[in-house]
């Protein structure tokens, strides 16, 4: 065995993607590369298990092939090496092998390889597919060579690279991992809990909970992970992601969460301890009429407007939380905090006293979008000292930007988490607001209503070394939140005065 370094592994994976340049769009790399990677991994692990069983049995070939000795079954003729030996019609050979493996492992792998057009030679020729197969064949992806945690990290690397390369579609399957880490820390998942993501993308939020328990040295194998994802290929990517991280106790279901929620107990929604989500922003194509008489009772706050399904996802998540332990962190655009068309739903939400914290983040943390994000944290059973209060955190300055990418550094995350856990006012960062003040503000949850955005420059102890460019950048970042809130306020005033209609205000 030869251990493969992380750098070597990442170069190997991205090298496979570069073979597709010029043949297909960058946004489509994932539907070919991820299935091939998973196919190669499970075949190499099967071989590793076979050799271990041979050694254990003193060379008994029949014993080595027993299903009990293998996590996944690889039928005769469907192994990676069988496909590699095919000279023509490579796509057909790949597709046949993948379908045979799915059929041989119906409970675990049914449909996992997605629906890529392997046999479309106008898209990918035999020569290109053979090049891909030979590239993947240069390394043996056994567990001995690549432990599950290391392959999982490399897989996440590849997901991010595809997100970087695929433009606006990236947000469909990738959420900024530093934001996900923050959301996980705020909710503090515990061993044995049920974790849920109703719009799970590539599974990063579910994996973050596992990773956090591992970092703390706690038992992570007892976590029960549940996710639903509308896109077929993305749901397959999530399943492969969890398998490659060595996780077995999970359910990822393809389907539309609003139309057909997948996790039920009898005729009611299944409920979970923890929910993390980055729902699609303000989708317009959804069945609003069905929501008005939702059979699961998810419209307890009201029916959102056709052009914005945000509060439909919000209500679904709240209805999916356990009464005693349930808590959620949802990544939203700031508009959900103050838009007039959702005012009545927001009033009911506040009066339910389940909103614990509204946390405003800096710009560019939504993937490939300059839009500002906020995290709304809710609990079904708030601690006694936090009832009838909401924590407002203005973390617009807690962000770092490099090469058009924004992210949270560990120091940013630590400051935000410390303020949240402390539960007391922190100058220029957090304010604890009673519900009476929220009522006086018409149930508007805009952070700027309760905290003046800090226009101070965050100078460090080494402020004399701080560049003028960085100071200007900090000032711009800290003023953007105020600017966006003022735009929203002006639109609201125009609607109230009758100067413009709601529809015109959206243009």
C-alpha positions in Angstrom: 0.0 0.0 0.0 1.1 3.5 -0.7 -0.5 6.4 1.2 -1.7 9.2 -1.2 -1.1 12.7 0.1 -3.9 15.2 0.2 -2.1 17.4 -2.4 -1.6 14.4 -4.7 -5.2 13.4 -4.3 -6.6 16.9 -5.1 -4.3 17.2 -8.1 -5.5 13.7 -9.3 -9.2 14.6 -9.0 -8.9 18.0 -10.6 -6.8 16.5 -13.4 -9.8 14.3 -14.3 -12.0 17.4 -14.6 -9.5 19.1 -16.9 -9.8 16.3 -19.4 -13.3 17.4 -20.0 -12.5 21.0 -20.8 -13.7 22.0 -24.3 -16.1 19.0 -24.5 -18.8 19.9 -22.0 -19.8 23.0 -20.0 -18.0 23.4 -16.7 -21.3 23.2 -14.9 -21.7 19.6 -16.2 -18.4 18.2 -15.0 -19.9 16.9 -11.8 -22.3 14.6 -13.4 -19.4 12.6 -15.0 -16.5 13.0 -12.6 -18.3 12.2 -9.3 -19.9 8.9 -10.5 -16.6 7.8 -12.0 -14.8 8.6 -8.7 -17.3 6.7 -6.7 -17.2 3.7 -9.1 -13.4 3.6 -8.9 -13.5 3.9 -5.1 -16.0 1.1 -4.4 -14.2 -1.2 -6.8 -10.8 -0.6 -5.2 -12.3 -1.1 -1.7 -13.9 -4.3 -2.9 -10.5 -5.6 -4.0 -9.0 -4.5 -0.7 -11.7 -6.4 1.2 -11.3 -9.4 -1.0 -7.5 -9.6 -0.3 -8.1 -9.2 3.4 -10.7 -12.1 3.3 -8.2 -14.2 1.4 -5.5 -13.6 4.0 -8.0 -14.4 6.8 -9.1 -17.6 5.2 -5.8 -18.9 4.0 -6.6 -18.3 0.4 -10.2 -19.5 0.2 -11.5 -17.9 -2.9 -15.2 -18.7 -2.2 -15.0 -17.3 1.3 -13.3 -14.1 -0.1 -16.3 -13.5 -2.4 -18.9 -13.9 0.3 -21.2 -10.8 0.5 -20.6 -10.6 4.2 -17.0 -9.6 3.5 -17.9 -6.6 1.4 -19.7 -3.3 2.1 -20.9 -3.1 -1.5 -21.4 -6.0 -4.0 -19.7 -5.7 -7.4 -21.3 -8.2 -9.8 -19.2 -10.2 -12.3 -18.4 -8.1 -15.3 -19.2 -4.8 -13.6 -15.8 -4.1 -12.0 -13.7 -1.1 -12.9 -11.1 -3.4 -14.5 -13.9 -4.9 -16.7 -14.8 -1.5 -18.0 -11.2 -0.5 -18.5 -10.7 -3.5 -20.8 -13.4 -2.3 -23.2 -12.0 -0.9 -26.3 -15.1 0.5 -28.0 -18.4 1.9 -26.7 -16.8 2.8 -23.4 -19.8 4.9 -22.4 -22.2 1.9 -22.8 -19.8 -0.2 -20.7 -19.7 2.4 -17.9 -23.5 2.8 -17.9 -24.1 -1.0 -17.8 -21.6 -1.5 -15.0 -23.1 1.3 -12.9 -26.7 0.0 -13.4 -25.6 -3.5 -12.4 -23.9 -2.2 -9.2 -27.1 -0.2 -8.3 -29.2 -3.3 -8.9 -26.9 -5.5 -6.8 -27.1 -3.0 -3.9 -30.7 -1.8 -4.0 -31.0 -0.6 -0.4 -27.8 1.5 -0.5 -27.0 2.4 -4.0 -30.2 2.5 -6.1 -30.0 5.4 -8.5 -26.8 6.8 -7.0 -24.8 7.2 -10.2 -27.3 9.7 -11.6 -28.5 10.0 -15.2 -25.5 11.2 -17.1 -25.5 10.6 -20.9 -22.7 8.1 -21.0 -23.6 6.7 -24.4 -23.9 10.1 -26.1 -20.7 10.1 -28.2 -21.4 13.6 -29.6 -20.9 14.8 -26.0 -18.0 12.5 -24.9 -16.2 10.3 -27.4 -14.8 6.9 -26.7 -11.3 8.5 -26.7 -12.3 11.0 -24.0 -13.9 8.4 -21.8 -10.9 6.1 -22.2 -8.6 9.0 -21.2 -10.8 9.6 -18.1 -10.7 5.9 -17.2 -7.0 5.7 -17.6 -6.5 8.8 -15.5 -8.5 7.4 -12.7 -6.6 4.1 -13.0 -3.3 5.8 -12.1 -4.1 5.6 -8.4 -5.6 2.9 -6.2 -8.3 4.4 -4.0 -8.3 1.8 -1.3 -9.0 2.7 2.3 -5.4 1.8 3.1 -4.2 4.3 0.5 -6.9 7.0 1.1 -8.7 6.8 4.5 -12.3 7.9 4.4 -11.8 11.2 6.1 -9.1 12.2 3.6 -11.1 11.1 0.6 -14.0 13.0 2.0 -11.9 16.2 2.3 -10.8 15.7 -1.3 -14.3 15.2 -2.5 -15.4 18.5 -0.8 -12.4 20.2 -2.5 -13.7 18.9 -5.8 -17.3 20.1 -5.0 -15.9 23.6 -4.3 -13.8 23.6 -7.5 -16.9 22.7 -9.5 -18.8 25.5 -7.8 -16.0 28.0 -8.6 -16.2 26.8 -12.3 -19.9 26.6 -12.8 -21.1 30.2 -12.3 -24.6 30.9 -11.0 -25.6 27.3 -10.7 -23.1 26.7 -7.9 -25.5 27.8 -5.2 -27.8 24.8 -6.0 -25.3 22.4 -4.6 -22.8 24.4 -2.6 -23.0 26.6 0.5 -20.0 28.6 1.8 -18.5 26.1 4.2 -17.3 28.7 6.7 -20.9 29.8 7.0 -22.0 26.2 7.4 -19.5 25.7 10.2 -20.8 28.8 12.0 -24.4 27.5 11.7 -23.3 24.1 13.1 -21.6 25.7 16.1 -24.6 27.9 16.9 -26.9 24.8 17.0 -24.4 22.5 18.9 -25.5 19.1 17.6 -25.2 16.3 20.1 -24.6 12.5 19.8 -27.7 10.5 18.9 -29.6 13.4 17.5 -31.6 13.5 14.2 -30.2 16.1 11.8 -32.2 17.4 8.9 -31.6 19.5 5.8 -34.7 19.9 3.6 -32.7 21.4 0.7 -29.5 19.5 1.2 -27.5 20.1 -2.0 -24.3 18.1 -1.8 -24.8 17.3 1.9 -22.3 19.8 3.3 -24.5 20.9 6.2 -25.2 17.3 7.4 -21.5 16.5 7.1 -20.6 19.6 9.1 -22.5 18.2 12.2 -20.5 14.9 11.9 -17.2 16.8 11.5 -18.0 19.0 14.6 -18.6 16.0 16.8 -15.4 14.4 15.5 -13.5 17.5 16.3 -14.8 17.5 19.9 -14.0 13.8 20.3 -17.6 12.9 20.8 -19.5 9.9 19.4 -20.6 10.8 15.9 -21.7 7.5 14.6 -25.0 7.8 16.5 -26.1 10.8 14.5 -29.0 10.2 12.2 -28.8 12.2 9.0 -31.8 13.1 6.8 -31.8 15.2 3.6 -34.1 15.9 0.7 -32.9 17.4 -2.6 -35.0 18.2 -5.7 -32.2 17.8 -8.3 -31.4 14.2 -9.2 -27.6 14.6 -9.8 -27.2 16.8 -6.7 -29.0 14.3 -4.5 -26.7 11.6 -5.9 -23.7 13.8 -5.2 -24.9 14.1 -1.6 -25.2 10.3 -1.1 -21.8 9.7 -2.6 -20.4 12.4 -0.4 -21.7 10.8 2.8 -20.6 7.3 1.7 -17.1 8.6 0.9 -16.9 10.1 4.3 -17.5 6.7 5.8 -21.1 7.5 7.0 -23.8 4.8 6.8 -26.7 5.9 8.9 -28.3 8.5 6.6 -31.2 8.9 4.2 -31.0 11.3 1.2 -34.2 11.3 -0.8 -34.7 13.0 -4.1 -37.9 15.1 -4.3 -39.5 18.5 -3.9 -39.7 19.3 -0.2 -42.6 21.7 -0.5 -44.7 19.5 -2.8 -43.9 16.1 -1.4 -41.9 16.1 1.9 -40.1 12.7 2.1 -39.9 12.2 5.8 -43.2 11.3 7.5 -44.4 9.5 10.5 -47.9 8.2 9.7 -49.7 11.1 8.1 -47.6 13.8 9.8 -44.2 15.3 9.2 -41.3 13.6 10.9 -39.7 15.9 13.4 -36.0 16.4 14.1 -33.7 17.7 16.8 -31.6 19.9 14.4 -32.4 21.5 11.0 -29.9 23.4 8.9 -30.9 24.8 5.6 -30.0 27.2 2.7 -33.3 27.1 0.8 -33.5 28.4 -2.8 -34.0 32.1 -2.7 -37.5 33.4 -3.6 -38.5 30.7 -6.0 -41.5 31.6 -8.1 -42.5 28.2 -9.5 -44.2 26.5 -6.6 -47.7 25.2 -5.9 -49.1 28.1 -3.8 -52.7 26.9 -4.1 -51.8 23.6 -2.5 -50.0 25.3 0.3 -53.2 27.2 1.2 -54.7 23.9 2.3 -51.5 22.0 3.1 -52.4 18.6 4.5 -49.4 18.7 6.9 -50.5 22.0 8.4 -47.4 23.8 7.3 -49.2 27.0 6.6 -49.7 27.9 10.3 -48.1 31.3 9.7 -49.9 31.9 6.4 -49.5 31.5 2.7 -46.5 33.3 1.1 -46.8 35.2 -2.2 -46.4 33.3 -5.4 -43.1 35.1 -6.2 -41.5 34.3 -2.9 -41.5 30.8 -1.4 -39.1 31.7 1.4 -41.7 31.5 4.2 -43.0 28.2 2.8 -39.6 26.7 3.4 -39.4 28.6 6.7 -42.7 27.1 7.9 -41.8 23.6 6.7 -38.6 23.7 8.8 -40.4 25.0 11.9 -43.0 22.2 11.5 -40.2 19.7 11.3 -38.7 20.5 14.7 -39.2 18.4 17.8 -41.2 20.3 20.5 -38.6 19.9 23.2 -35.2 19.9 21.5 -35.9 21.3 18.1 -33.7 24.1 16.8 -32.8 25.4 13.3 -30.4 27.7 11.5 -31.6 28.9 8.1 -29.6 31.0 5.7 -31.8 33.6 4.1 -31.4 36.9 2.1 -32.1 39.9 4.3 -35.4 40.6 2.6 -37.2 38.0 4.7 -36.6 40.2 7.7 -38.6 43.3 6.5 -40.5 42.7 3.3 -44.0 44.2 3.6 -45.8 41.4 1.8 -44.7 38.9 4.5 -45.5 41.2 7.4 -48.4 39.2 8.8 -46.5 35.9 8.7 -43.6 37.7 10.4 -45.9 39.0 13.1 -47.2 35.5 13.8 -43.6 34.2 13.8 -42.5 36.7 16.4 -45.5 36.1 18.6 -44.8 32.3 18.6 -41.6 33.4 20.4 -39.5 30.8 18.6 -37.1 33.3 16.9 -34.0 33.3 19.1 -31.4 35.1 16.9 -31.2 37.2 13.7 -27.6 37.3 12.5 -26.6 39.5 9.7 -23.5 38.4 7.7 -21.3 40.4 5.3 -21.7 40.5 1.5 -20.7 37.8 -1.0 -21.2 34.9 1.3 -24.0 33.5 -0.9 -22.1 31.6 -3.4 -21.3 33.5 -6.6 -23.6 36.3 -5.5 -23.0 39.7 -4.0 -26.2 39.5 -2.0 -26.0 39.8 1.8 -27.1 36.8 3.9 -28.6 36.4 7.3 -29.0 33.4 9.5 -32.2 33.1 11.4 -32.1 30.8 14.5 -35.2 29.4 16.0 -35.9 27.0 18.9 -39.1 25.3 19.9 -38.2 25.6 23.5 -36.1 28.7 24.2 -34.1 28.8 27.5 -36.0 30.7 30.2 -33.6 33.6 30.1 -34.1 34.1 26.4 -37.9 34.0 26.2 -39.7 37.1 24.9 -36.3 38.3 23.5 -34.5 38.2 20.2 -30.7 38.5 19.8 -29.7 40.7 16.9 -26.1 40.2 15.7 -24.6 42.6 13.2 -21.6 40.6 11.9 -21.2 42.5 8.7 -17.6 43.3 9.5 -16.8 39.7 10.5 -15.7 38.6 7.0 -12.6 38.3 4.9 -12.5 38.7 1.1 -9.9 37.2 -1.2 -10.0 36.9 -5.0 -13.7 37.8 -5.2 -14.5 35.2 -2.6 -15.7 36.0 0.9 -15.4 33.7 3.9 -15.4 33.7 7.7 -12.1 33.2 9.5 -11.9 31.2 12.7 -11.6 34.4 14.7 -14.8 35.8 13.2 -16.7 32.6 14.0 -15.3 32.6 17.6 -16.5 36.2 18.2 -20.0 35.5 16.8 -20.4 32.3 18.7 -19.1 33.8 22.0 -21.6 36.7 21.7 -24.5 34.4 20.9 -23.7 32.0 23.8 -23.1 34.9 26.2 -26.6 36.3 25.5 -25.8 39.8 26.6 -25.2 43.0 24.6 -21.8 43.3 22.9 -21.0 46.8 21.6 -21.0 47.0 17.8 -21.8 43.3 17.6 -24.9 42.2 19.4 -28.0 43.6 21.1 -30.7 41.7 23.1 -34.1 43.1 22.2 -37.4 42.5 24.0 -40.5 41.5 21.9 -42.2 44.7 23.0 -39.7 46.7 21.0 -40.1 44.4 18.0 -43.9 45.0 18.2 -43.3 48.7 18.3 -41.3 48.4 15.1 -44.2 46.7 13.3 -42.5 43.2 13.7 -39.8 44.3 11.3 -36.7 42.1 12.0 -34.3 44.2 10.0 -31.1 44.4 12.1 -30.6 48.1 11.3 -33.8 48.8 13.2 -32.2 47.6 16.4 -28.5 48.2 15.8 -26.8 51.0 14.0 -24.3 49.5 11.6 -20.9 50.2 12.9 -19.0 52.7 10.7 -16.0 52.4 12.8 -12.9 50.9 11.3 -12.0 47.6 13.0 -8.3 48.4 13.7 -6.2 45.7 15.3 -3.3 46.1 17.7 -1.1 46.4 14.6 -3.3 49.1 13.1 -0.3 51.0 11.9 0.4 48.3 9.4 -3.1 48.2 8.0 -3.2 49.4 4.4 -5.4 52.2 3.2 -7.0 49.8 0.7 -8.1 47.5 3.5 -9.4 50.4 5.6 -11.5 51.6 2.6 -12.7 48.0 2.0 -13.8 47.7 5.7 -15.7 51.0 5.5 -17.5 49.9 2.3 -18.4 46.5 3.8 -19.8 48.1 7.0 -21.9 50.6 5.1 -23.5 48.1 2.7 -26.0 46.7 5.2 -27.3 50.2 6.0 -27.6 51.0 2.3 -29.6 47.8 1.6 -31.9 48.5 4.6 -32.6 52.0 3.4 -33.6 50.8 0.0 -36.0 48.4 1.6 -37.4 51.1 3.8 -37.9 53.5 0.9 -39.8 50.8 -1.1 -42.0 50.1 1.9 -42.8 53.8 2.3 -43.6 54.1 -1.4 -46.0 51.1 -1.2 -47.7 52.5 1.9 -48.1 56.0 0.2 -49.4 54.4 -3.0 -46.6 55.8 -5.1 -45.8 52.4 -6.5 -47.4 49.0 -6.4 -45.8 45.9 -4.7 -45.2 44.5 -8.2 -43.4 47.6 -9.3 -41.3 47.7 -6.2 -39.9 44.2 -7.1 -38.6 45.4 -10.5 
